[in-house]
Amino acid sequence: MHKAHAFLVVVIALAIVGQRGDSGEKKDGGVVVDKEKRVIKIDAKIAPRKLEHLKGEIYPIEVIACWAHPKGKKAHETVVTVEAKPSAVHKALESLGLKAGKPVMGESKDPPVGPDVVLYLEIATPDGVKKVTMDKALIEPRLKKPFPKDVKFRFTGSVMSKPDPNKDEMVYGADLTGTLIAIFPVTDQTVLQTNLTMKYERLLKLEVNTNVLPPEGTAVKLCIEVPAK
């Protein structure tokens, strides 16, 4: 084989490998599926709590993950930012055998419906990778209490939405707002919601736990684990 051609083949092969995760699944905006461990890992960064366009005002945390400002509609109230399309995460969850339930929005008496998943962050430290669950990552500063450990995260899937109200075209709603995981039903354009209704939004004014999480901008992995049936 000609040397130049052989070199090109090697470069292409390395590029393909670089786009795959440990289990060989192709990445889609930082989404990697480990089918053996039943875990989806998503590239993320610890989000800033002050955004310049809001003149330094800090809003309580209402979502776990969304796109960064200005694309992300909830970027001022999130734990981490991601670049992945929410619909890519939806597909990843389906690839592990899950079927989306039904999201809710606003003052519904019924909680969101869908199969439960386990949510946590993986953070690199000098001693290895640290696993941080949401009850460690979030606190209620007024009450000095952690985020409730018994809160369930559910694969609801997103509503379909119209990008243009004057056209009939419908798309995956979360791909318009960039919201991936919502704590309260402040939006139904998301992939995951908890079992909390809106009444908890008035009770839990959440903040990130800076004693546990690394500085803003730090790269982490957002992990969604699907329990075995």
Secondary structure, 3 states (H helix, E strand, C coil): CCHHHHHHHHHHHHHHHHCECCCCCECCCCEEEECCCCEEEEEEEECCCCCHHHCCCCCCECEEEEECCCCCCCHHHEEEEECCCHHHHHHHHHHCCCCCCECCCCCCCCCCECCEEEEEEEEEECCEEEEEEHHHHEEECCCCEECCCCCCEEECCCCEECCCCCCCCCEECHHHHCEEEECCCCCCCCCEEECCCHHHCCCCCEEECCCCCCCCCCEEEEEEECCCC
